[in-house]
Amino acid sequence: MHADSPPRPSSTPLLLTASLGCAVTVLDTNVVGIVLPAIARDLAATFADIEWVVSAYLLCFAALLLPAGAIADRAGRKRVLLLGLAIFAATSLACGAAPDARALYLARAAQGVGAAFLLAPSLAVIGHAFHGERERARVWAFWGTIMGLTMVCSPLIGGVISRWLGWRWAFYVNLPVCAGLALAVLRLVPESRGTAQRTLDLPGIVLFAAAMFAFTWTLISGPADGWTSLAVLARGTAALALFALFVATERRVRAPMLDLSLFAQRRFVGAVAAMLAYAACAQVMASLLPLYLQNARGATALEAGVRMLPFALAMLLLPMAGRRLAAFMAGYRILGLGLALVGAGNLVMMWAAHLPGNRLLDAAGMAILGAGGGLLNGETQKAIMGTVPPERAGMASGISTTSRFCGILLGFTGIGAVVAEAGFAHGFLAAGIAAALASAIVVRCMRTPMPR
């Protein structure tokens, strides 16, 4: 097939299956975000417990996405995808059966492992199968629409589960979904591997995971222990040292988990910055907005799901608009526009948080925020995946998803810390400023053409 020819009809089921593999992780994250207040009440969980329910999952997710992508390139993307589905289903069952908050966030950590081995090979399957510029534009717009549709459905599903089934079904619902996807993968997804056999970078895996854990622990413990306390400063210093050791190790090993030479490309750096900013300032709101609507606005879980529709619908519709914009607008400009909208949406939400019960302003802020997120969703994925050769699709998916979920992790813990100390309004202000600054950085970085 020519690089820029339309996907064959037989490729559509493959694209849909791989996209749904990604959607499962998004659905789980957002549905759990809706039911977090119910979990807190039922398990008598503290604010720190609830942060760990989210952060333990995201920590393991973010720490293992790069290794999962590298393993998929070496062991086979289909095989690793099936392994991820099995782990994700088993740990979802453990989450649903958790008797207390500690058991839940330990099970969530294990679920994050399964999610990493589900998401990275799903994206690698897409990256390996579709190569041409026009083809990638269509494929990632389709992928972004699937993600947006998941965003539309998940608040409603979460609200229904919270009201009529109980929060445990937020996890049990994953079991039939994973079973159906496993059957589809067995029938529709061909096995593929990287062209060169590469050894597993165990030192890189361990150092990266340890660094992410130390950094996350620093963010979570900072508000409670004090940012200048000896324990918090020690954890932050350990995180920086581990990251530095990880970089030094990756420079020396013959087959590094992460190709550091990519960071010499300004376009790649701009794409990663856009992904981090999008995840930290827009996608993280899928978890924070339900808490805002329920705790600050007094909505029930189901009402919160309905009132989030402006955000979710914009996330659904804007990826296709981004594809149309790509016909006459450079990719870095689309990313800059998306980040500017995300910043504006967060600033409107900050304004709305100062006004009691202003539903119209809430809806407007969420719509603007979702519009920016919808533009960025597929475009950020396409920008990163397009900088790495198709035979390293696993590494590319690991980089893109690590950037995405590191952003979510940093956004949730960082904004959560601000919210805990200063209220929702200041949290939204911080997100808006971060998005605006990131927009300027991305536009500047991505103006430089990629080396050919």
N, C-alpha and C positions, 0 to 999 in steps of 0.2 A: 504493500500500500504506500502511495506517495505520502511524504511527510505532511503535506497540507491538505490532503483529501479528507472528506468527511469520514467519521468512524463507520466501519461496516456495521450492518444491523446486528451481526453476531457479537459485536463489541459492546452493544448497549447493555445487555444483561450483566456483562462483566463490570462495566462502569457503575451500574446501579448497585450491584452486590458489594463492590469495594467501597462505594460511597456510604452505603448503609452500615458497613463495618465501622466507618468513622462516626456515623450518626448515633450508633449505640452509645458511644462514650459521651457524646454531647447530651443525649437524652438523659442518661444516668446523672450527669453532673447537674443539669438544670432541674430535673424532678427532685433530686435530693435537696437542691436549694430551696424549693418550694416547701418541703416537709421539715426543714430544719427546726422551726419553732415547735412542731409537734414532737419531734425527737427530743428536744430539750425538755419539754413538759413531761413526757412519758418516762424518760430516763433520769429526770432531775439533774440534767447536765448543766455545768457552768458555761460561761462565755468561752473560757479557754478550751473546755471539752468540745464545744461546737466548732471552734476554730480548728481543732485537731481532726474532727470528722472530715472537714474539707481539706485541710493542709496535709494530713497524713496520706490521703489519696493522691493529691497533686504532687507531693514530694516524691513518692515512688514513681508516679507517672513521669514527671519531668526528669528524674534521675536516670530512668531506664529507657527512655525513648531513643537516645543515640545508640546504646548497646543493642536494643531490639532491632533497629534498622540495620546495623552492621551484621547482626546474626542472621537476619532475613536475607541479606545479600549473599551470605556464605552458605547457609543451610537450606535455603529455599523459602521464597516468600509465601507460597501457599501453605507449606508445612508450619511455619511460624504463625501464620494467621489462624490456623486451626488450633494450635497450642494456645494462643491468646484467647480465643473464644472459650476453650475448655476452662482455663484458669478464671476468666471473668465470670462465667456461669457459676462455678463452684464457690467463688468468694462472694458473689451476690447472695447466694443461699446463706452463707455464714453471716453476712451483714444483716439480712432479714431476721435471722434467728438470734441476734446478739442480745444477751440479757442485761447489759449495762453499757454505759458510755465508753468505758475503756475497751471492752470487747468489740464494740462497734468500730472505734477508730483503728484498732489493730486489724480488724477484718477489712476495713477500708484501705489500709496500707497495702494489704495483699491484693485487694481488688485493683489498686493502682498499678501493680505489677502486671496483672492480666490485661488491663487496659492498654498499657504500653506495648505489649506484645500483640495486641489487636489493632491498635491505630497505626503504628509505624508500618507494618507490612501491608495494611490496606492502602495507605497512600503510596507505598512503593509499587504496588501492583498497578495503580493508575499511572504513576510516573514512568514506569517501564513500558507500558502499553501504548502511550500516546506521546508523540514527540514533536510534531510540527507546531510552529508558532500559532497559526490559525486554529489548528486542532486543539492545542492546549488551551487557547482562549475559550473555546466552546466547552471543553471538558471541565475546566475549573469553574466556569460559570454554572454549569450543571451541578457540579459538586457544591458550590456555594449555595445554590437554590435548595439542594437537599438539606444542607446544614440550616438554612433559613427556615425551611418547612419544619425541621425538628425543633427549632426555636419557637415556632408558632404553636406546635402541638404540645411541647413539654410543659409549659405553665398550666395548660388546661388539664393535661394528664396528671400533673402533680396535684392540682387542686382537687380533682375527682378522687384520687387515691387518698389524699389527706382527709377528705370529708367522709367518704363512704367505705373505704377499704382499710385505712390505717397506714401509717408511714412504712411499715415493714414491706408492704406491697410495692413500694418504690424500688425495692431491690428484687423482690420475687418476680416482677414483671420481666426482668432481664432473662429469665430462664427459657421461656418459649421463644423469645426473640433470638437468643444465641443458638438454640437448637435449629431454628429455621435457617439462620444464616450459615451455619455449618453445613447443612445439606446443600445450600446454594453454592458455597465455596467448593465443595467436593465435585459438583456437577459442572460448574461454569468457569472456574478460575484455573488456568494452566499453571503448572509449576515453572518458576523462573529463578535463576541465580545470577550473580555477578560473573563476569567473564574470567576473573582471576580469583583463585582461592586465597583467602586472607586469614591469618591467624587471629584469634580473639584477643583483643587488647584488655586483658584483665586488670593491669595496674590502672589504666585509664578509667575503666568502669568503676573501680573501687574509689579512686580519688574524686571522680566527678560526683558520685552519690554521696560521699562523705562531706564534700564541700557544700552541696545543696542542702544537706541536712543541717549542717552547722549554721548556714545562712538563714534558713527558715526558722530554726530554733531562736536565733538572735531576734528576728522580727516578731515572733510570737511572744517571747519572754520580755521584750523591751518595755512595753507599757506597764506590765505588772512589777517588774524588778527595778525599772528605771534605766533609761538609756545610758547613763553614765556609771551604772553599777559595775563592779569588777567582773561579775559573772557574765553579763551581757557583752562587755568589752572583750572578754576572753573568747567568747563564742564568735564574735565578729572577726576578731583577729585570726582565729583558727580557720574560719571560712575563707578569708583572703589568702592565708598561707596555703591552704589546700588547693584553691583555684590556681595559685601560682605554681604549685608543684605539679598539678595536672597539666598545665601548659608546657612546663619544662619536660615532663615525661612524654607528651605527645610529640615534641620536637625530636626526641631521640629514638623512639621505637620505629621499626621498619614498616609496620602496618598499623598506623594510628587509627583509633576510633573516629577521630575528628581531623579532617584535613585542614590544618591551620592556614595553609596558603590561600584558602578562600577568603580570609579576612584581609588580604591585600587588595581585593577587588572592592572598590567603593560602592558599586551597585549592589553587591551581595550584602555589605554592611548596612546599606540603606534599607534593603528588604528585611533583614533581621530586625533592625530598629523599628520598622513599621509593624512587624508582627508582634514584637514585645509591647509596643505602645497600644496597639489594637487590643491585645489580650488583657493588658493591665487596666485599660481605661474603658473598654466597651464590653468585651466578653465576660469579664468578671462581674459586670452588673447583672448578668443572668442569675447570679447567686445573691447579690446585694439588694437588688430592687425588690424581690419578694419580702426580704426582711424589712426594708424601708416601708413598703406598703402595709405590712401587717403590724409592725411595731410603732411606726410613726403616724400612720394614717388609720389604723384600727380596722383594716380589712381582714376578712377571713382568708384562709388559704385559697379557696376557690375564687373569691372576689379578687385576690391578688393576681391569680392566673389570668382572669378576664381583663383586668386593668393593665396588664403588661402587654396586651395585644398590639398597641401602637409600636412598641419596641420590636416585638416578634415579627409583625407583618412587614415592617421596614427591613428587617434582616432577611426576610423571604424574598422581597421584590427587588432590592437594590443590586444583588449580584448580576442579574441580567442587564440592568441599566449600566453596570460597569463594563460589561462586554460591549455594549453599544458605544460607550464613551471611548473604548480602546481603538475604535476605528479612526478617530480624529484627535485623540489626546494621548500623550506619552504616559507610560506606566507610572513614572515617578509623580506626574501631576495628579493622576487618579489617587495614588496613595496619599499625597499631600492634601487633596480635597477631602478624602475620607477622614483623615486625622483631624483636620480643621472642624469637620462636622461633629466628630466625637467630642472634641474639646468644647464646642458650642453647646452640645447637648448636655454635657456635665455641668456647665455653667448655668444653663436654664434649670437643671434639677437642683442646683444649689439655691437659686432664687426661689424655686417652688417650695423647697424645704423650709424657707423662712415664713411662708404664708400658710396659715392653717386651712386644711381641707380644700385646697385649690386643685381640683381634679383636672381642669382644662390645662393648666400649666404643667401639671405632672405628665399628662398625655403628650403635650407638645415637646417637652424635654425628652421623653422616652422615644418619641418618633424621630427627633433629630439625632439622638444617640444611636438608635437602630439604623437610621439611614447611613450614617458614617460607618457603623460596623458592617452593614451589608455590602457597602462598596469595598471595604478592606478584606472581607472574609476570603473570597476567592482570589482577589488580586495579590494579597500577601503570599498565599500559598503558591500561586503561579510564579511570582517573582523569585522566590527562594528555589523552588524545584527547577526553574529554568536555568539556574546558574551551575548546576551539577550534572555531569554526564549521565545519560539514562542507565548505564550499567552500574552506577552507584546510586540508584534510586532509593535504596534503603537508607544510605547515609543522608541523602537529601531529605527524605521524609523525617528522619531522626532530627536533623537540624531544624526543620520547619516546625515540627510539633514540639520539640524541646523549647524553642523560642516562644511558641504560643503558650505552652503550659507553665513555663517559667514566668511569663508575664501574668498569667492568671494567679499563680502562687504568690508572686510579689505583690500583685494588685490586691488580692484578698487580705493578705497579712498586713500590708502597708496601709491600705485604706481602712481595714478593720481596726488597726491600732489607732488611727486618727479618729474614727467613729467612736471608739471606746472612750477616748479622752475628751473629745470636743464636740461630738454630735454629728448628725448626718450632713449638715450643711457644709462643714469644713471638709468632710470627706469628699464631697462632690467637687468642691473648689480645687482640692489637691489633684483630683483626676483630670479636671479641665485644664489646669496649668500644665500638667505632665504631658497631656496630649498635644497641646499647642506647641510646647518646646520640641517634642519629638517630631512634629510635622515639619518644622523648619530644618531639623537635622536631616530627615529623610529626603526632603526635596533637594537639599544641597548635595548629599551623598550620591543620589541616583541620577543626577545630571551627567555624571561621568559615564561614557559608554563602556560596556563590558569589553575587556580585552578579547580579541579574536585569535 
